[in-house]
Amino acid sequence: MLLDRLSGAARTKLVLIRAPAGWGKSTLMSQWRIADAGRREFAWVTLDRRDSDPVRFWTYVIESLRSVAPTIGGGSLSLLGAPGVDLGGEMVPALIAELSDLPGPVVIALDDYHQIDGDAVHMTLRTLLDYLPPTVTVAIAARTEPPLAVARLRARGQLVELDAHALQFSVRESDVFLNDVLGLGLTPADVMRLHERTEGWPAGLYLAALSLGERPDRSGFVAGFVDNDRHIADYLMEEVLLAQTPETRAFMVKMSILERMTGGLCDAVARTQSSAGTLHTLARSNLFFVELDDRRDWYRYHHLLQACLHAELAREDPAAVRELHCRAASWYLAHGYVSDAVHHTVACGDHDAARELIAQHWAPMMMVTAGDRDVEEWLAAIPDAAVRGICGCASRVRTSRSAWGGWTSSRAG
């Protein structure tokens, strides 16, 4: 249980709750404060962009500490206001000495830490973490991984980290939220559909519930649930897209045609040479990116974000969609990803090229595990006339799979 992990974070230097907007970071930290009331004090600071000034930042932190431990700040606060003081070399050591005298455990809770811009605050907080007394823990809720030597703390066992995967609702939690909390009266099948489409994203479930509340046929709406529902689209636009630079936003919109992304593929689609770095930055920023391998080579969007971005692409530049799919198909074919090449060739509307690809590759595909399902999906995506053309080519190839003959006959007949 998440609260158990947080409550058990004794002698942990840093607790990092890191996830995109709407995953319940602040709520969880607040629940932790309530659950641990009487056992440890919480000095809570909610940050905004103006707190990137280190004097302002540490003033709020020290004043919050003084609210739970009045002995704090006698020396550090005076140094903070003195002209020409080296904050990292003078003020922070004074604060560390004051924290060392605390009689009981304290959590310095920094909410919305992703608002901090520039390295001035990060540098001083890194110093604090290096020499933090064992009775003090820094807890950060942020959308991105802060530049605070997180990898080193992780390797030393001095970090408790919760990400979007840990915060996502289970099917059971989705059911409790939708039916017990919001009183929607959804069937188990409806709950499962919404859970799968939102991938357990708490805000996504709530935004879907807003739309459900307006409809008399709730099961019908869930069955035809559209990914670009206006509440979800508006939320993602405001919380994710509008916060990006124009270049990053344009990249994200173009890549919405892809079910999965890697540097070389994105370079080919976007006609650039920096995609690997962009993907890594976006993934570290927790912009609804999902890592697909341990090497961090392949990523995908959260399904709802991809749908929102794809709708934006269709609105902004519908003529570009075909060309982007063609570029993706060429890259996939050149790198031996036949199924993906067929998918994007069909998506760009070139059924003749798709037919030729299928005719060349269906036989070896039928020889691999579950390959027949891939072939059936290829055939289902192109017109019947093209399928009959493939059947003529295929009749010259021997195969032991009876599924081919039966399935293509039903399509052609």
Summary of the structure (lengths in Angstrom):
residues: 413
radius of gyration: 26.8
end to end distance: 56.3
largest distance: 88.7
contacts: 1270
relative contact order: 0.08
helix: 60%
strand: 8%
